[in-house]
């Protein structure tokens, strides 16, 4: 079993939800003329948290 599969299994087992980053879809760039843009940071929360704080945002 690879690490990403195990990670995804744990996320699903815990019932976590991903919080999207507001305003962009990446968190890293190599700053080149033709840049590589990657999402290296991920934010997860619980259904209970979203119920209590529905306006929760991740801002870069």
C-alpha distance matrix in Angstrom:
0.0 3.8 6.7 8.5 6.7 7.0 10.4 11.4 10.8 12.9 15.5 15.8 16.1 18.8 20.5 20.9 22.6 22.6 26.1 27.0 29.0 32.5 34.3 31.6 28.1 27.2 27.4 27.6 29.7 30.5 34.1 34.9 37.4 34.6 32.1 28.3 27.6 24.3 23.2 21.8 22.9 21.6 23.5 22.5 24.9 25.5 27.6 30.2 30.6 31.1 33.6 35.5 35.3 35.1 36.3 33.5 32.9 30.9 33.5 32.7
3.8 0.0 3.8 5.6 5.5 6.5 8.8 10.3 10.9 12.7 14.6 15.7 16.6 18.7 20.3 20.0 21.3 20.7 24.0 24.6 26.2 29.8 31.4 28.5 25.1 23.9 24.0 24.0 26.0 26.7 30.4 31.2 33.7 31.0 28.4 24.7 24.1 20.7 19.8 18.3 19.7 18.8 21.1 20.7 23.4 24.6 26.9 29.5 29.5 29.9 32.7 34.5 33.9 33.6 34.5 31.5 30.6 28.3 30.6 29.6
6.7 3.8 0.0 3.8 5.4 5.1 6.1 8.6 9.8 10.6 12.3 14.3 15.2 16.6 18.4 17.5 19.0 18.2 21.3 22.1 23.5 27.3 29.0 26.3 23.0 21.7 21.4 21.6 24.0 24.8 28.5 29.7 32.4 29.9 27.1 23.4 22.4 18.8 17.5 15.6 16.6 15.7 18.0 17.6 20.5 21.9 24.5 27.0 26.6 27.3 30.2 31.7 31.0 31.0 31.8 28.6 27.6 25.3 27.6 26.6
8.5 5.6 3.8 0.0 3.8 5.4 5.0 6.1 8.5 9.9 10.5 12.2 14.0 15.4 16.5 15.4 16.3 15.3 18.4 19.0 20.6 24.2 25.9 23.2 19.8 18.8 19.0 19.5 22.0 23.2 26.7 28.0 30.5 27.8 24.9 21.2 19.9 16.3 14.8 13.5 14.5 13.3 15.7 15.4 18.4 20.0 22.3 25.1 24.7 24.9 27.9 29.6 28.7 28.3 29.1 26.1 25.0 22.7 25.1 24.2
6.7 5.5 5.4 3.8 0.0 3.8 5.4 5.1 6.1 8.7 9.9 10.5 12.1 14.3 15.3 15.1 16.3 16.1 19.6 20.5 22.7 26.2 28.0 25.5 22.1 21.6 22.1 23.0 25.4 26.8 30.2 31.4 33.7 30.8 28.1 24.4 23.0 19.4 17.8 16.9 17.5 15.7 17.5 16.5 19.0 19.9 21.9 24.8 24.9 25.0 27.7 29.8 29.3 28.8 30.0 27.2 26.5 24.7 27.4 26.9
7.0 6.5 5.1 5.4 3.8 0.0 3.8 5.5 5.0 6.2 8.7 9.9 10.3 12.3 14.2 14.2 16.2 16.4 19.8 21.3 23.4 27.0 29.2 26.9 23.8 23.1 23.1 24.1 26.8 28.2 31.7 33.2 35.7 33.1 30.1 26.5 24.9 21.2 19.2 17.7 17.8 15.9 17.2 15.8 18.0 18.6 21.0 23.4 23.7 24.4 26.9 28.6 28.5 28.4 29.8 26.9 26.5 24.8 27.6 27.3
10.4 8.8 6.1 5.0 5.4 3.8 0.0 3.8 5.4 5.2 6.3 8.7 9.9 10.8 12.4 11.5 13.2 13.0 16.3 17.9 19.8 23.4 25.7 23.6 20.6 20.0 19.7 21.0 24.0 25.7 29.0 30.8 33.4 30.9 27.7 24.2 22.3 18.5 16.1 14.5 14.2 12.1 13.4 12.2 14.7 15.9 18.5 20.9 20.7 21.4 24.2 25.7 25.3 25.3 26.4 23.3 22.8 21.0 23.8 23.6
11.4 10.3 8.6 6.1 5.1 5.5 3.8 0.0 3.8 5.4 5.1 6.2 8.5 10.0 10.5 10.0 11.3 11.4 15.0 16.4 18.9 22.3 24.6 22.6 19.6 19.6 20.0 21.6 24.5 26.6 29.7 31.3 33.5 30.8 27.8 24.3 22.2 18.5 16.0 15.3 15.0 12.3 13.3 11.8 14.0 14.8 16.8 19.7 19.8 19.9 22.6 24.6 24.2 23.7 25.0 22.4 22.0 20.5 23.5 23.6
10.8 10.9 9.8 8.5 6.1 5.0 5.4 3.8 0.0 3.8 5.5 5.1 6.0 8.6 9.8 10.6 12.7 13.8 17.5 19.4 22.1 25.4 28.0 26.2 23.2 23.3 23.7 25.3 28.3 30.2 33.4 35.0 37.3 34.6 31.6 28.0 26.0 22.3 19.8 18.9 18.3 15.6 16.0 13.8 15.3 15.2 16.9 19.7 20.4 20.8 23.0 25.1 25.3 25.0 26.8 24.3 24.4 23.3 26.5 26.9
12.9 12.7 10.6 9.9 8.7 6.2 5.2 5.4 3.8 0.0 3.8 5.4 5.0 6.1 8.4 8.8 11.7 13.0 16.4 18.8 21.3 24.6 27.5 25.9 23.3 23.2 23.0 24.9 28.1 30.2 33.2 35.3 37.7 35.3 32.1 28.6 26.3 22.6 19.7 18.4 17.2 14.4 14.3 11.8 12.9 12.9 15.2 17.4 18.0 19.0 21.2 22.9 23.2 23.4 25.1 22.4 22.8 21.7 25.0 25.5
15.5 14.6 12.3 10.5 9.9 8.7 6.3 5.1 5.5 3.8 0.0 3.8 5.6 5.4 6.2 5.5 7.9 9.2 12.7 15.2 17.9 21.1 24.0 22.7 20.2 20.5 20.5 22.8 26.1 28.5 31.3 33.4 35.8 33.3 30.1 26.8 24.1 20.5 17.4 16.5 14.9 11.7 11.2 8.5 9.8 10.1 12.3 14.9 15.2 15.7 18.2 20.1 20.0 19.9 21.6 18.9 19.3 18.3 21.7 22.5
15.8 15.7 14.3 12.2 10.5 9.9 8.7 6.2 5.1 5.4 3.8 0.0 3.8 5.5 5.0 6.4 8.6 10.7 14.4 16.7 19.9 22.8 25.7 24.5 21.9 22.7 23.2 25.6 28.7 31.2 34.0 35.9 38.0 35.3 32.3 29.0 26.3 22.9 19.8 19.5 18.1 14.7 14.1 11.1 11.7 10.9 12.1 15.0 16.1 16.2 18.1 20.5 20.9 20.4 22.5 20.4 21.0 20.6 24.1 25.2
16.1 16.6 15.2 14.0 12.1 10.3 9.9 8.5 6.0 5.0 5.6 3.8 0.0 3.8 5.5 7.9 11.1 13.6 17.0 19.8 22.8 25.8 28.8 27.7 25.3 25.9 26.1 28.3 31.6 34.0 36.8 38.9 41.1 38.6 35.4 32.1 29.5 25.9 22.9 22.1 20.5 17.2 16.3 13.0 13.0 11.5 12.8 15.1 16.6 17.4 18.9 21.0 21.9 22.0 24.4 22.2 23.2 22.9 26.5 27.7
18.8 18.7 16.6 15.4 14.3 12.3 10.8 10.0 8.6 6.1 5.4 5.5 3.8 0.0 3.8 5.5 9.2 12.0 14.9 18.1 20.9 23.8 27.1 26.3 24.3 24.9 24.7 27.2 30.7 33.3 35.9 38.3 40.6 38.3 35.0 31.8 29.0 25.5 22.1 21.1 19.0 15.6 14.0 10.5 9.8 8.2 10.1 11.9 13.2 14.5 16.0 17.7 18.7 19.1 21.5 19.2 20.5 20.4 24.0 25.4
20.5 20.3 18.4 16.5 15.3 14.2 12.4 10.5 9.8 8.4 6.2 5.0 5.5 3.8 0.0 3.8 6.6 10.0 13.0 16.1 19.3 21.8 25.1 24.6 22.6 23.8 24.1 26.9 30.3 33.1 35.5 37.8 39.9 37.4 34.3 31.2 28.2 24.8 21.4 21.1 18.9 15.2 13.4 9.8 8.7 6.7 7.4 10.2 11.7 12.1 13.6 15.9 16.7 16.6 19.1 17.2 18.6 19.0 22.7 24.4
20.9 20.0 17.5 15.4 15.1 14.2 11.5 10.0 10.6 8.8 5.5 6.4 7.9 5.5 3.8 0.0 3.8 6.7 9.5 12.8 15.8 18.4 21.7 21.3 19.5 20.4 20.5 23.5 26.9 29.8 32.2 34.6 36.7 34.5 31.2 28.2 25.1 21.8 18.2 17.9 15.4 11.7 9.7 6.0 5.4 4.9 7.0 9.8 10.0 10.3 12.8 14.7 14.7 14.7 16.7 14.3 15.3 15.3 19.1 20.7
22.6 21.3 19.0 16.3 16.3 16.2 13.2 11.3 12.7 11.7 7.9 8.6 11.1 9.2 6.6 3.8 0.0 3.8 6.4 9.5 12.8 15.2 18.4 18.1 16.5 18.0 18.5 21.7 25.0 28.2 30.2 32.6 34.4 32.2 29.0 26.3 22.9 19.9 16.4 16.7 14.2 10.4 8.4 5.3 5.4 6.0 7.0 10.4 9.9 8.9 11.8 14.1 13.4 12.5 14.1 12.0 12.6 12.9 16.5 18.3
22.6 20.7 18.2 15.3 16.1 16.4 13.0 11.4 13.8 13.0 9.2 10.7 13.6 12.0 10.0 6.7 3.8 0.0 3.8 6.2 9.4 12.1 15.2 14.6 12.9 14.2 14.8 18.0 21.3 24.5 26.4 28.9 30.7 28.5 25.3 22.6 19.2 16.3 12.7 13.3 10.9 7.2 5.7 4.4 6.5 8.8 10.3 13.3 11.8 10.6 14.1 15.9 14.3 13.3 13.9 11.4 10.9 10.3 13.7 15.1
26.1 24.0 21.3 18.4 19.6 19.8 16.3 15.0 17.5 16.4 12.7 14.4 17.0 14.9 13.0 9.5 6.4 3.8 0.0 3.8 6.6 8.9 12.3 12.4 11.6 13.2 13.5 17.1 20.4 23.9 25.3 28.0 29.7 27.8 24.6 22.4 18.8 16.3 12.7 13.6 10.7 7.7 5.4 5.6 7.0 9.8 11.1 13.5 11.2 9.6 13.3 14.6 12.2 11.1 10.9 8.2 7.1 6.7 10.2 12.1
27.0 24.6 22.1 19.0 20.5 21.3 17.9 16.4 19.4 18.8 15.2 16.7 19.8 18.1 16.1 12.8 9.5 6.2 3.8 0.0 3.8 6.1 9.0 8.8 8.0 10.1 11.2 14.8 17.7 21.3 22.6 25.1 26.5 24.6 21.5 19.5 15.8 13.8 10.5 12.4 10.1 8.0 7.3 8.8 10.8 13.6 14.5 17.0 14.7 12.7 16.3 17.6 14.9 13.2 12.2 10.1 7.6 6.6 9.0 10.4
29.0 26.2 23.5 20.6 22.7 23.4 19.8 18.9 22.1 21.3 17.9 19.9 22.8 20.9 19.3 15.8 12.8 9.4 6.6 3.8 0.0 3.8 6.4 6.2 6.6 8.1 8.6 12.4 15.2 18.9 19.7 22.5 24.0 22.5 19.3 17.8 14.0 12.5 9.5 11.3 9.1 8.4 8.2 10.9 13.0 16.2 17.5 19.6 16.7 15.1 18.7 19.4 16.2 14.9 13.0 10.7 7.3 4.9 5.9 6.7
32.5 29.8 27.3 24.2 26.2 27.0 23.4 22.3 25.4 24.6 21.1 22.8 25.8 23.8 21.8 18.4 15.2 12.1 8.9 6.1 3.8 0.0 3.8 5.8 7.9 10.1 10.9 14.5 16.8 20.6 20.7 23.5 24.5 23.3 20.4 19.5 15.7 15.0 12.6 14.7 12.6 12.1 11.5 13.9 15.3 18.2 18.9 20.8 17.8 15.7 19.0 19.5 16.1 14.4 11.8 10.4 6.8 5.9 5.4 7.1
34.3 31.4 29.0 25.9 28.0 29.2 25.7 24.6 28.0 27.5 24.0 25.7 28.8 27.1 25.1 21.7 18.4 15.2 12.3 9.0 6.4 3.8 0.0 3.8 7.2 9.4 10.7 13.8 15.3 19.0 18.7 21.2 21.8 20.6 18.1 17.7 14.2 14.4 12.8 15.5 14.2 14.4 14.6 17.2 18.9 21.9 22.5 24.5 21.6 19.4 22.5 23.2 19.6 17.8 15.0 14.0 10.4 9.2 7.5 7.8
31.6 28.5 26.3 23.2 25.5 26.9 23.6 22.6 26.2 25.9 22.7 24.5 27.7 26.3 24.6 21.3 18.1 14.6 12.4 8.8 6.2 5.8 3.8 0.0 3.8 5.8 7.8 10.6 12.0 15.8 15.8 18.2 18.9 17.5 14.8 14.1 10.4 10.7 9.5 12.5 12.0 12.6 13.7 16.6 19.0 22.2 23.2 25.5 22.8 20.8 24.2 25.0 21.7 20.0 17.6 16.1 12.4 10.3 9.0 8.0
28.1 25.1 23.0 19.8 22.1 23.8 20.6 19.6 23.2 23.3 20.2 21.9 25.3 24.3 22.6 19.5 16.5 12.9 11.6 8.0 6.6 7.9 7.2 3.8 0.0 3.8 7.1 9.7 11.3 14.9 15.8 17.8 18.8 16.7 13.9 12.4 8.6 8.0 6.7 10.2 10.3 10.7 12.6 15.3 18.1 21.2 22.4 25.0 22.6 20.7 24.2 25.5 22.4 20.7 18.9 17.1 13.7 11.4 11.2 10.0
27.2 23.9 21.7 18.8 21.6 23.1 20.0 19.6 23.3 23.2 20.5 22.7 25.9 24.9 23.8 20.4 18.0 14.2 13.2 10.1 8.1 10.1 9.4 5.8 3.8 0.0 3.8 5.9 7.9 11.5 12.7 15.0 16.6 14.8 11.5 9.7 5.9 5.0 4.2 7.4 8.3 10.0 12.6 15.8 19.0 22.3 24.0 26.5 24.0 22.6 26.3 27.2 24.2 22.9 21.1 18.7 15.3 12.3 11.7 9.4
27.4 24.0 21.4 19.0 22.1 23.1 19.7 20.0 23.7 23.0 20.5 23.2 26.1 24.7 24.1 20.5 18.5 14.8 13.5 11.2 8.6 10.9 10.7 7.8 7.1 3.8 0.0 3.8 7.1 10.6 12.0 14.9 17.2 16.0 12.4 10.7 7.4 6.1 4.8 5.9 6.3 9.1 11.6 15.2 18.4 22.1 24.2 26.3 23.5 22.6 26.4 26.8 23.8 23.1 21.2 18.4 15.0 11.5 10.6 7.7
27.6 24.0 21.6 19.5 23.0 24.1 21.0 21.6 25.3 24.9 22.8 25.6 28.3 27.2 26.9 23.5 21.7 18.0 17.1 14.8 12.4 14.5 13.8 10.6 9.7 5.9 3.8 0.0 3.8 6.9 8.8 11.7 14.4 13.5 9.7 8.0 5.8 5.3 6.2 6.5 8.5 11.8 14.8 18.3 21.7 25.3 27.7 29.8 27.0 26.3 30.1 30.5 27.5 26.9 25.0 22.1 18.8 15.2 14.1 10.7
29.7 26.0 24.0 22.0 25.4 26.8 24.0 24.5 28.3 28.1 26.1 28.7 31.6 30.7 30.3 26.9 25.0 21.3 20.4 17.7 15.2 16.8 15.3 12.0 11.3 7.9 7.1 3.8 0.0 3.8 5.3 8.0 10.7 9.9 6.2 5.5 4.7 6.5 9.0 9.8 12.2 15.4 18.4 21.9 25.3 28.9 31.1 33.3 30.5 29.7 33.4 33.9 30.8 30.0 27.9 25.3 21.7 18.3 16.8 13.3
30.5 26.7 24.8 23.2 26.8 28.2 25.7 26.6 30.2 30.2 28.5 31.2 34.0 33.3 33.1 29.8 28.2 24.5 23.9 21.3 18.9 20.6 19.0 15.8 14.9 11.5 10.6 6.9 3.8 0.0 3.8 5.6 9.1 8.9 5.7 5.7 7.2 9.0 11.9 12.2 15.0 18.4 21.5 25.0 28.5 32.0 34.4 36.6 33.9 33.2 36.9 37.4 34.4 33.7 31.6 28.9 25.4 21.9 20.4 16.8
34.1 30.4 28.5 26.7 30.2 31.7 29.0 29.7 33.4 33.2 31.3 34.0 36.8 35.9 35.5 32.2 30.2 26.4 25.3 22.6 19.7 20.7 18.7 15.8 15.8 12.7 12.0 8.8 5.3 3.8 0.0 3.8 6.9 8.0 5.6 7.6 8.8 11.5 14.2 15.0 17.3 20.6 23.5 27.1 30.4 34.0 36.2 38.3 35.4 34.5 38.2 38.5 35.2 34.5 32.0 29.6 25.9 22.6 20.5 16.8
34.9 31.2 29.7 28.0 31.4 33.2 30.8 31.3 35.0 35.3 33.4 35.9 38.9 38.3 37.8 34.6 32.6 28.9 28.0 25.1 22.5 23.5 21.2 18.2 17.8 15.0 14.9 11.7 8.0 5.6 3.8 0.0 3.8 5.3 4.6 7.5 10.0 13.1 16.4 17.4 20.1 23.3 26.4 29.8 33.2 36.8 38.9 41.1 38.4 37.3 41.1 41.6 38.4 37.4 35.1 32.7 29.1 25.8 23.8 20.3
37.4 33.7 32.4 30.5 33.7 35.7 33.4 33.5 37.3 37.7 35.8 38.0 41.1 40.6 39.9 36.7 34.4 30.7 29.7 26.5 24.0 24.5 21.8 18.9 18.8 16.6 17.2 14.4 10.7 9.1 6.9 3.8 0.0 3.8 5.7 9.3 11.7 15.2 18.6 20.1 22.8 25.7 28.7 32.1 35.4 38.9 40.7 43.1 40.4 39.0 42.6 43.3 40.0 38.7 36.3 34.3 30.5 27.5 25.4 22.0
34.6 31.0 29.9 27.8 30.8 33.1 30.9 30.8 34.6 35.3 33.3 35.3 38.6 38.3 37.4 34.5 32.2 28.5 27.8 24.6 22.5 23.3 20.6 17.5 16.7 14.8 16.0 13.5 9.9 8.9 8.0 5.3 3.8 0.0 3.8 6.8 9.4 13.0 16.5 18.4 21.3 23.9 27.0 30.2 33.6 36.9 38.6 41.2 38.8 37.3 40.9 41.8 38.7 37.2 35.0 33.1 29.4 26.5 24.8 21.6
32.1 28.4 27.1 24.9 28.1 30.1 27.7 27.8 31.6 32.1 30.1 32.3 35.4 35.0 34.3 31.2 29.0 25.3 24.6 21.5 19.3 20.4 18.1 14.8 13.9 11.5 12.4 9.7 6.2 5.7 5.6 4.6 5.7 3.8 0.0 3.7 6.1 9.6 13.0 14.8 17.6 20.3 23.5 26.7 30.2 33.5 35.4 37.9 35.4 34.1 37.7 38.6 35.5 34.2 32.1 29.9 26.2 23.1 21.5 18.3
28.3 24.7 23.4 21.2 24.4 26.5 24.2 24.3 28.0 28.6 26.8 29.0 32.1 31.8 31.2 28.2 26.3 22.6 22.4 19.5 17.8 19.5 17.7 14.1 12.4 9.7 10.7 8.0 5.5 5.7 7.6 7.5 9.3 6.8 3.7 0.0 3.8 6.5 10.2 11.8 15.0 17.6 21.0 24.0 27.6 30.9 32.9 35.5 33.2 32.0 35.7 36.7 33.8 32.5 30.7 28.4 24.9 21.7 20.7 17.6
27.6 24.1 22.4 19.9 23.0 24.9 22.3 22.2 26.0 26.3 24.1 26.3 29.5 29.0 28.2 25.1 22.9 19.2 18.8 15.8 14.0 15.7 14.2 10.4 8.6 5.9 7.4 5.8 4.7 7.2 8.8 10.0 11.7 9.4 6.1 3.8 0.0 3.8 7.1 9.4 12.1 14.5 17.6 20.8 24.2 27.5 29.4 32.0 29.6 28.3 32.0 33.0 30.0 28.8 27.0 24.6 21.1 18.1 17.1 14.2
24.3 20.7 18.8 16.3 19.4 21.2 18.5 18.5 22.3 22.6 20.5 22.9 25.9 25.5 24.8 21.8 19.9 16.3 16.3 13.8 12.5 15.0 14.4 10.7 8.0 5.0 6.1 5.3 6.5 9.0 11.5 13.1 15.2 13.0 9.6 6.5 3.8 0.0 3.8 6.0 9.0 11.2 14.6 17.6 21.2 24.5 26.5 29.1 26.9 25.9 29.6 30.6 27.9 26.8 25.4 22.8 19.6 16.4 16.2 13.6
23.2 19.8 17.5 14.8 17.8 19.2 16.1 16.0 19.8 19.7 17.4 19.8 22.9 22.1 21.4 18.2 16.4 12.7 12.7 10.5 9.5 12.6 12.8 9.5 6.7 4.2 4.8 6.2 9.0 11.9 14.2 16.4 18.6 16.5 13.0 10.2 7.1 3.8 0.0 3.8 5.7 7.5 10.9 13.8 17.4 20.8 22.9 25.4 23.1 22.2 26.0 27.0 24.3 23.4 22.1 19.4 16.4 13.2 13.6 11.5
21.8 18.3 15.6 13.5 16.9 17.7 14.5 15.3 18.9 18.4 16.5 19.5 22.1 21.1 21.1 17.9 16.7 13.3 13.6 12.4 11.3 14.7 15.5 12.5 10.2 7.4 5.9 6.5 9.8 12.2 15.0 17.4 20.1 18.4 14.8 11.8 9.4 6.0 3.8 0.0 3.8 6.6 10.2 13.3 16.9 20.4 23.0 25.2 22.9 22.6 26.4 27.1 24.7 24.3 23.2 20.0 17.3 13.8 14.4 12.2
22.9 19.7 16.6 14.5 17.5 17.8 14.2 15.0 18.3 17.2 14.9 18.1 20.5 19.0 18.9 15.4 14.2 10.9 10.7 10.1 9.1 12.6 14.2 12.0 10.3 8.3 6.3 8.5 12.2 15.0 17.3 20.1 22.8 21.3 17.6 15.0 12.1 9.0 5.7 3.8 0.0 3.8 6.8 10.2 13.7 17.3 20.0 22.0 19.4 19.3 23.1 23.6 21.1 21.0 19.9 16.5 14.1 10.6 11.7 10.1
21.6 18.8 15.7 13.3 15.7 15.9 12.1 12.3 15.6 14.4 11.7 14.7 17.2 15.6 15.2 11.7 10.4 7.2 7.7 8.0 8.4 12.1 14.4 12.6 10.7 10.0 9.1 11.8 15.4 18.4 20.6 23.3 25.7 23.9 20.3 17.6 14.5 11.2 7.5 6.6 3.8 0.0 3.8 6.7 10.3 13.8 16.4 18.6 16.4 16.1 19.9 20.7 18.5 18.3 17.7 14.4 12.5 9.7 11.9 11.5
23.5 21.1 18.0 15.7 17.5 17.2 13.4 13.3 16.0 14.3 11.2 14.1 16.3 14.0 13.4 9.7 8.4 5.7 5.4 7.3 8.2 11.5 14.6 13.7 12.6 12.6 11.6 14.8 18.4 21.5 23.5 26.4 28.7 27.0 23.5 21.0 17.6 14.6 10.9 10.2 6.8 3.8 0.0 3.8 6.9 10.6 13.3 15.2 12.7 12.7 16.4 17.0 14.9 15.0 14.6 11.1 9.9 7.7 10.8 11.5
22.5 20.7 17.6 15.4 16.5 15.8 12.2 11.8 13.8 11.8 8.5 11.1 13.0 10.5 9.8 6.0 5.3 4.4 5.6 8.8 10.9 13.9 17.2 16.6 15.3 15.8 15.2 18.3 21.9 25.0 27.1 29.8 32.1 30.2 26.7 24.0 20.8 17.6 13.8 13.3 10.2 6.7 3.8 0.0 3.8 7.1 10.0 12.0 10.2 10.5 14.0 14.9 13.5 13.7 14.4 11.1 11.1 10.1 13.6 15.0
24.9 23.4 20.5 18.4 19.0 18.0 14.7 14.0 15.3 12.9 9.8 11.7 13.0 9.8 8.7 5.4 5.4 6.5 7.0 10.8 13.0 15.3 18.9 19.0 18.1 19.0 18.4 21.7 25.3 28.5 30.4 33.2 35.4 33.6 30.2 27.6 24.2 21.2 17.4 16.9 13.7 10.3 6.9 3.8 0.0 3.8 6.9 8.4 6.5 7.4 10.6 11.4 10.6 11.3 12.6 9.7 11.0 11.1 14.9 16.9
25.5 24.6 21.9 20.0 19.9 18.6 15.9 14.8 15.2 12.9 10.1 10.9 11.5 8.2 6.7 4.9 6.0 8.8 9.8 13.6 16.2 18.2 21.9 22.2 21.2 22.3 22.1 25.3 28.9 32.0 34.0 36.8 38.9 36.9 33.5 30.9 27.5 24.5 20.8 20.4 17.3 13.8 10.6 7.1 3.8 0.0 3.8 5.3 5.2 6.5 8.7 10.0 10.5 11.2 13.5 11.4 13.5 14.4 18.2 20.5
27.6 26.9 24.5 22.3 21.9 21.0 18.5 16.8 16.9 15.2 12.3 12.1 12.8 10.1 7.4 7.0 7.0 10.3 11.1 14.5 17.5 18.9 22.5 23.2 22.4 24.0 24.2 27.7 31.1 34.4 36.2 38.9 40.7 38.6 35.4 32.9 29.4 26.5 22.9 23.0 20.0 16.4 13.3 10.0 6.9 3.8 0.0 3.8 5.5 5.2 6.1 8.7 9.8 9.7 12.8 11.7 14.3 15.9 19.6 22.3
30.2 29.5 27.0 25.1 24.8 23.4 20.9 19.7 19.7 17.4 14.9 15.0 15.1 11.9 10.2 9.8 10.4 13.3 13.5 17.0 19.6 20.8 24.5 25.5 25.0 26.5 26.3 29.8 33.3 36.6 38.3 41.1 43.1 41.2 37.9 35.5 32.0 29.1 25.4 25.2 22.0 18.6 15.2 12.0 8.4 5.3 3.8 0.0 3.8 5.5 5.0 6.2 8.4 9.6 12.9 12.0 15.2 17.1 20.6 23.6
30.6 29.5 26.6 24.7 24.9 23.7 20.7 19.8 20.4 18.0 15.2 16.1 16.6 13.2 11.7 10.0 9.9 11.8 11.2 14.7 16.7 17.8 21.6 22.8 22.6 24.0 23.5 27.0 30.5 33.9 35.4 38.4 40.4 38.8 35.4 33.2 29.6 26.9 23.1 22.9 19.4 16.4 12.7 10.2 6.5 5.2 5.5 3.8 0.0 3.8 5.4 5.1 5.8 7.7 10.2 8.7 11.8 13.7 17.2 20.1
31.1 29.9 27.3 24.9 25.0 24.4 21.4 19.9 20.8 19.0 15.7 16.2 17.4 14.5 12.1 10.3 8.9 10.6 9.6 12.7 15.1 15.7 19.4 20.8 20.7 22.6 22.6 26.3 29.7 33.2 34.5 37.3 39.0 37.3 34.1 32.0 28.3 25.9 22.2 22.6 19.3 16.1 12.7 10.5 7.4 6.5 5.2 5.5 3.8 0.0 3.8 5.5 5.0 4.8 7.8 7.1 10.2 12.7 16.1 19.3
33.6 32.7 30.2 27.9 27.7 26.9 24.2 22.6 23.0 21.2 18.2 18.1 18.9 16.0 13.6 12.8 11.8 14.1 13.3 16.3 18.7 19.0 22.5 24.2 24.2 26.3 26.4 30.1 33.4 36.9 38.2 41.1 42.6 40.9 37.7 35.7 32.0 29.6 26.0 26.4 23.1 19.9 16.4 14.0 10.6 8.7 6.1 5.0 5.4 3.8 0.0 3.8 5.7 5.6 9.4 9.9 13.4 16.2 19.4 22.8
35.5 34.5 31.7 29.6 29.8 28.6 25.7 24.6 25.1 22.9 20.1 20.5 21.0 17.7 15.9 14.7 14.1 15.9 14.6 17.6 19.4 19.5 23.2 25.0 25.5 27.2 26.8 30.5 33.9 37.4 38.5 41.6 43.3 41.8 38.6 36.7 33.0 30.6 27.0 27.1 23.6 20.7 17.0 14.9 11.4 10.0 8.7 6.2 5.1 5.5 3.8 0.0 3.8 6.2 9.1 9.4 13.2 16.0 19.0 22.4
35.3 33.9 31.0 28.7 29.3 28.5 25.3 24.2 25.3 23.2 20.0 20.9 21.9 18.7 16.7 14.7 13.4 14.3 12.2 14.9 16.2 16.1 19.6 21.7 22.4 24.2 23.8 27.5 30.8 34.4 35.2 38.4 40.0 38.7 35.5 33.8 30.0 27.9 24.3 24.7 21.1 18.5 14.9 13.5 10.6 10.5 9.8 8.4 5.8 5.0 5.7 3.8 0.0 3.8 5.6 5.8 9.6 12.6 15.4 18.9
35.1 33.6 31.0 28.3 28.8 28.4 25.3 23.7 25.0 23.4 19.9 20.4 22.0 19.1 16.6 14.7 12.5 13.3 11.1 13.2 14.9 14.4 17.8 20.0 20.7 22.9 23.1 26.9 30.0 33.7 34.5 37.4 38.7 37.2 34.2 32.5 28.8 26.8 23.4 24.3 21.0 18.3 15.0 13.7 11.3 11.2 9.7 9.6 7.7 4.8 5.6 6.2 3.8 0.0 3.8 5.6 8.8 12.3 15.0 18.6
36.3 34.5 31.8 29.1 30.0 29.8 26.4 25.0 26.8 25.1 21.6 22.5 24.4 21.5 19.1 16.7 14.1 13.9 10.9 12.2 13.0 11.8 15.0 17.6 18.9 21.1 21.2 25.0 27.9 31.6 32.0 35.1 36.3 35.0 32.1 30.7 27.0 25.4 22.1 23.2 19.9 17.7 14.6 14.4 12.6 13.5 12.8 12.9 10.2 7.8 9.4 9.1 5.6 3.8 0.0 3.8 6.3 10.1 12.1 15.8
33.5 31.5 28.6 26.1 27.2 26.9 23.3 22.4 24.3 22.4 18.9 20.4 22.2 19.2 17.2 14.3 12.0 11.4 8.2 10.1 10.7 10.4 14.0 16.1 17.1 18.7 18.4 22.1 25.3 28.9 29.6 32.7 34.3 33.1 29.9 28.4 24.6 22.8 19.4 20.0 16.5 14.4 11.1 11.1 9.7 11.4 11.7 12.0 8.7 7.1 9.9 9.4 5.8 5.6 3.8 0.0 3.8 7.1 9.7 13.3
32.9 30.6 27.6 25.0 26.5 26.5 22.8 22.0 24.4 22.8 19.3 21.0 23.2 20.5 18.6 15.3 12.6 10.9 7.1 7.6 7.3 6.8 10.4 12.4 13.7 15.3 15.0 18.8 21.7 25.4 25.9 29.1 30.5 29.4 26.2 24.9 21.1 19.6 16.4 17.3 14.1 12.5 9.9 11.1 11.0 13.5 14.3 15.2 11.8 10.2 13.4 13.2 9.6 8.8 6.3 3.8 0.0 3.8 6.2 9.8
30.9 28.3 25.3 22.7 24.7 24.8 21.0 20.5 23.3 21.7 18.3 20.6 22.9 20.4 19.0 15.3 12.9 10.3 6.7 6.6 4.9 5.9 9.2 10.3 11.4 12.3 11.5 15.2 18.3 21.9 22.6 25.8 27.5 26.5 23.1 21.7 18.1 16.4 13.2 13.8 10.6 9.7 7.7 10.1 11.1 14.4 15.9 17.1 13.7 12.7 16.2 16.0 12.6 12.3 10.1 7.1 3.8 0.0 3.8 6.6
33.5 30.6 27.6 25.1 27.4 27.6 23.8 23.5 26.5 25.0 21.7 24.1 26.5 24.0 22.7 19.1 16.5 13.7 10.2 9.0 5.9 5.4 7.5 9.0 11.2 11.7 10.6 14.1 16.8 20.4 20.5 23.8 25.4 24.8 21.5 20.7 17.1 16.2 13.6 14.4 11.7 11.9 10.8 13.6 14.9 18.2 19.6 20.6 17.2 16.1 19.4 19.0 15.4 15.0 12.1 9.7 6.2 3.8 0.0 3.8
32.7 29.6 26.6 24.2 26.9 27.3 23.6 23.6 26.9 25.5 22.5 25.2 27.7 25.4 24.4 20.7 18.3 15.1 12.1 10.4 6.7 7.1 7.8 8.0 10.0 9.4 7.7 10.7 13.3 16.8 16.8 20.3 22.0 21.6 18.3 17.6 14.2 13.6 11.5 12.2 10.1 11.5 11.5 15.0 16.9 20.5 22.3 23.6 20.1 19.3 22.8 22.4 18.9 18.6 15.8 13.3 9.8 6.6 3.8 0.0
